[in-house]
Amino acid sequence: LILMGVTVVYDVIGGMRAVVISDVIQVLLIVAAVAASLVMLIYALGGVEPLLNNRTEALNPSWGLVDGDSYGFWPMLIGGFFLYMAYYGCDQSQAQRVLAARSERDANRVLLLNGMLRFPLVLLYCVLGLALAAYASIDASFVAALPQTAGGTPNFNLVFPSYVLANFAPGVVGLVMAGILAAAMSSIDSALNSLSATTVEDYVDRRGRFSERTLFVVSKLATVGWGLFAVVFSFQVERIAPTVLEAINKIGSMVNGPLLALFLVAAFFPAVGTRRAVSGFFLGVIGNCVLWLGFPEVSWLWWNVAGCLVALAVSLIGAGVSITLPKVLPARRDVVRLTAMAAGILAACVLLQTLAA
């Protein structure tokens, strides 16, 4: 409640400028906190060998269709590809960063830096996770000491904070905790700002009837409203998944695929029309709900693929669009290049999986 309260306040008062400035400070804090923790963990483990020997399921050859394995190699590769295409290509929380750039050149630079810098940042998080897992394997009391969820199981959301509290000096604990809170706040403020923007632009002022002053006030109220919604919804996370990260991605995967399909239809098949495209979007979401409730053995990562394909099929078939390669490919050379690139990446991953097996 305190974390959300602080975030909503500076988001409402400062708007997009506050989001940008605070995010820059917050990313420096969290990177420093993670790097310091990783150094401490490697020292506690006696080197990097225990970390490298810690086995994971990253190369598990499961398809995640009938065995309930959500993190097999193929659902992570294919489903994750669709997830990230939707998130970084269509999501408003990402688009607003590009739209806030001063010029088209700056926007291109933002896109490039976002792609280049995200990988080492996520890799740093993953290595930290491996180090914490290795530490738990040599210290049986570590997991047992974690706070419990309402269901009586260890709360793995608190693995990192628990390690910090138990092993860092008091002053450093404060700095690392500030970094952890900063990471949460940088995600929250971007989401609240983008939700407010889309609410005002796409629903409140669709016809441009309101003054700038009125829209300004409404945007602040929308930010507060979405903040309250987030607070209420956050207490339901444990009912969705055992960790916050998985819960966020499961919820996102319900709409990521249909959202990607909506953008693809708008970009490449504008003749389909708004009504059919939106109908495809909602049927894609409904299809994912069916997978969630009726087929729990299917990895939730596949929802990103299934929702996209269902939404595309409904939109195109409903519009009676006839797709023929000779007509589409010459006019869409960029699509051909991207398809060839994706095929090359997929072939390399298949080869990697075969060698690993």
Solvent accessible surface area in square Angstrom, and as a share of the most:
residue,aa,sasa,rsa
1,L,148,0.74
2,I,148,0.75
3,L,51,0.25
4,M,24,0.11
5,G,34,0.32
6,V,76,0.44
7,T,0,0.00
8,V,20,0.12
9,V,86,0.49
10,Y,45,0.17
11,D,4,0.02
12,V,30,0.17
13,I,136,0.69
14,G,33,0.32
15,G,15,0.14
16,M,53,0.24
17,R,183,0.67
18,A,21,0.16
19,V,4,0.02
20,V,71,0.41
21,I,94,0.48
22,S,20,0.13
23,D,27,0.14
24,V,84,0.48
25,I,98,0.50
26,Q,15,0.07
27,V,60,0.34
28,L,119,0.59
29,L,63,0.31
30,I,14,0.07
31,V,55,0.31
32,A,61,0.47
33,A,5,0.04
34,V,3,0.02
35,A,41,0.32
36,A,42,0.32
37,S,0,0.00
38,L,22,0.11
39,V,103,0.59
40,M,75,0.34
41,L,0,0.00
42,I,46,0.24
43,Y,186,0.71
44,A,51,0.39
45,L,16,0.08
46,G,71,0.68
47,G,24,0.24
48,V,79,0.45
49,E,119,0.53
50,P,42,0.27
51,L,12,0.06
52,L,133,0.66
53,N,99,0.51
54,N,37,0.19
55,R,223,0.81
56,T,78,0.45
57,E,106,0.47
58,A,57,0.44
59,L,80,0.40
60,N,44,0.22
61,P,79,0.50
62,S,18,0.12
63,W,123,0.43
64,G,1,0.01
65,L,81,0.40
66,V,128,0.74
67,D,87,0.45
68,G,41,0.39
69,D,30,0.15
70,S,24,0.15
71,Y,83,0.32
72,G,0,0.00
73,F,18,0.07
74,W,27,0.10
75,P,0,0.00
76,M,88,0.39
77,L,40,0.20
78,I,42,0.21
79,G,0,0.00
80,G,11,0.10
81,F,95,0.40
82,F,38,0.16
83,L,14,0.07
84,Y,97,0.37
85,M,71,0.32
86,A,0,0.00
87,Y,73,0.28
88,Y,60,0.23
89,G,55,0.53
90,C,13,0.08
91,D,36,0.19
92,Q,54,0.24
93,S,13,0.08
94,Q,18,0.08
95,A,35,0.27
96,Q,10,0.05
97,R,85,0.31
98,V,38,0.22
99,L,135,0.67
100,A,51,0.40
101,A,27,0.21
102,R,231,0.84
103,S,56,0.36
104,E,140,0.63
105,R,181,0.66
106,D,40,0.21
107,A,14,0.11
108,N,87,0.45
109,R,105,0.38
110,V,49,0.28
111,L,95,0.48
112,L,109,0.54
113,L,79,0.40
114,N,51,0.26
115,G,54,0.52
116,M,116,0.52
117,L,110,0.55
118,R,82,0.30
119,F,141,0.59
120,P,66,0.41
121,L,46,0.23
122,V,45,0.26
123,L,88,0.44
124,L,42,0.21
125,Y,84,0.32
126,C,73,0.44
127,V,39,0.22
128,L,12,0.06
129,G,36,0.35
130,L,52,0.26
131,A,0,0.00
132,L,16,0.08
133,A,47,0.36
134,A,3,0.02
135,Y,26,0.10
136,A,24,0.19
137,S,89,0.57
138,I,106,0.54
139,D,44,0.23
140,A,96,0.74
141,S,70,0.45
142,F,18,0.08
143,V,48,0.28
144,A,88,0.68
145,A,83,0.64
146,L,7,0.04
147,P,66,0.42
148,Q,127,0.56
149,T,25,0.14
150,A,103,0.80
151,G,68,0.66
152,G,41,0.39
153,T,78,0.45
154,P,44,0.28
155,N,24,0.12
156,F,99,0.41
157,N,53,0.27
158,L,63,0.31
159,V,24,0.14
160,F,30,0.13
161,P,22,0.14
162,S,25,0.16
163,Y,2,0.01
164,V,0,0.00
165,L,117,0.58
166,A,83,0.64
167,N,56,0.29
168,F,19,0.08
169,A,60,0.46
170,P,121,0.76
171,G,57,0.55
172,V,61,0.35
173,V,20,0.12
174,G,42,0.41
175,L,119,0.59
176,V,3,0.02
177,M,42,0.19
178,A,39,0.30
179,G,0,0.00
180,I,39,0.20
181,L,89,0.44
182,A,5,0.04
183,A,32,0.25
184,A,37,0.29
185,M,28,0.13
186,S,25,0.16
187,S,74,0.48
188,I,34,0.17
189,D,0,0.00
190,S,3,0.02
191,A,40,0.31
192,L,4,0.02
193,N,24,0.12
194,S,6,0.04
195,L,65,0.32
196,S,6,0.04
197,A,36,0.28
198,T,37,0.22
199,T,32,0.18
200,V,8,0.05
201,E,109,0.49
202,D,74,0.38
203,Y,168,0.64
204,V,50,0.29
205,D,22,0.11
206,R,186,0.68
207,R,188,0.69
208,G,55,0.52
209,R,187,0.68
210,F,99,0.41
211,S,67,0.44
212,E,143,0.64
213,R,170,0.62
214,T,53,0.31
215,L,20,0.10
216,F,105,0.44
217,V,62,0.36
218,V,38,0.22
219,S,29,0.18
220,K,41,0.17
221,L,118,0.58
222,A,14,0.11
223,T,9,0.05
224,V,58,0.33
225,G,38,0.36
226,W,82,0.29
227,G,1,0.01
228,L,115,0.57
229,F,115,0.48
230,A,34,0.27
231,V,25,0.14
232,V,102,0.59
233,F,75,0.31
234,S,58,0.38
235,F,137,0.57
236,Q,72,0.32
237,V,25,0.14
238,E,87,0.39
239,R,201,0.73
240,I,33,0.17
241,A,7,0.06
242,P,93,0.58
243,T,36,0.21
244,V,66,0.38
245,L,129,0.64
246,E,32,0.14
247,A,1,0.01
248,I,105,0.53
249,N,40,0.21
250,K,27,0.11
251,I,63,0.32
252,G,21,0.20
253,S,0,0.00
254,M,18,0.08
255,V,60,0.35
256,N,14,0.07
257,G,0,0.00
258,P,0,0.00
259,L,40,0.20
260,L,11,0.06
261,A,1,0.01
262,L,48,0.24
263,F,95,0.39
264,L,57,0.28
265,V,4,0.02
266,A,73,0.57
267,A,59,0.46
268,F,60,0.25
269,F,43,0.18
270,P,98,0.61
271,A,96,0.74
272,V,0,0.00
273,G,35,0.33
274,T,107,0.62
275,R,206,0.75
276,R,113,0.41
277,A,10,0.08
278,V,55,0.31
279,S,49,0.32
280,G,0,0.00
281,F,38,0.16
282,F,113,0.47
283,L,83,0.41
284,G,0,0.00
285,V,28,0.16
286,I,97,0.49
287,G,24,0.23
288,N,0,0.00
289,C,49,0.29
290,V,79,0.45
291,L,37,0.18
292,W,78,0.27
293,L,149,0.74
294,G,47,0.45
295,F,97,0.41
296,P,104,0.65
297,E,62,0.28
298,V,23,0.13
299,S,1,0.01
300,W,16,0.06
301,L,12,0.06
302,W,29,0.10
303,W,7,0.02
304,N,0,0.00
305,V,18,0.10
306,A,30,0.23
307,G,1,0.01
308,C,2,0.01
309,L,101,0.50
310,V,58,0.33
311,A,1,0.01
312,L,35,0.17
313,A,45,0.35
314,V,47,0.27
315,S,2,0.02
316,L,20,0.10
317,I,135,0.69
318,G,48,0.46
319,A,30,0.23
320,G,64,0.61
321,V,47,0.27
322,S,93,0.60
323,I,85,0.43
324,T,52,0.30
325,L,116,0.58
326,P,108,0.68
327,K,155,0.66
328,V,40,0.23
329,L,70,0.35
330,P,84,0.53
331,A,79,0.61
332,R,77,0.28
333,R,167,0.61
334,D,72,0.37
335,V,42,0.24
336,V,65,0.37
337,R,157,0.57
338,L,113,0.56
339,T,84,0.49
340,A,65,0.50
341,M,118,0.53
342,A,36,0.28
343,A,57,0.44
344,G,42,0.40
345,I,96,0.49
346,L,76,0.38
347,A,62,0.48
348,A,60,0.46
349,C,26,0.15
350,V,60,0.34
351,L,109,0.54
352,L,97,0.48
353,Q,12,0.05
354,T,87,0.51
355,L,134,0.67
356,A,54,0.42
357,A,107,0.83
